[in-house]
Amino acid sequence: MQGDSTTGVLTRLKTTTANSPAAVFLLIGTNDIVLAVDDDEIVRNITRIITEIATGSPATRVFLQSIMPRKPKFASRIRGLNTRLAGVASETVQRGLTSGPAWRVNPAP
């Protein structure tokens, strides 16, 4: 959803997991940066989103997309966040999405 934040995703997540989707692609975090959300909170929220999907819909495959680039003034911060998110998603690495690397968080069933 365009213009969303990690907090907004957390607010609506039960609706998503209730439908047991086959896969969820998370492209989230860039708006949090503009909203001046602390990096630790961004990583904590994304980790919580992944955990809640795994708990509420265990068969759902989760793909975590790297945070997309924004203005040059955010480049260093985004690189740092993406490094931290790579650690969060330390499972199978999936590549080939146009906006940067994506990491599959849980293995295929």
Summary of the structure (lengths in Angstrom):
residues: 109
radius of gyration: 13.3
end to end distance: 27.0
largest distance: 40.6
contacts: 311
relative contact order: 0.19
helix: 49%
strand: 13%
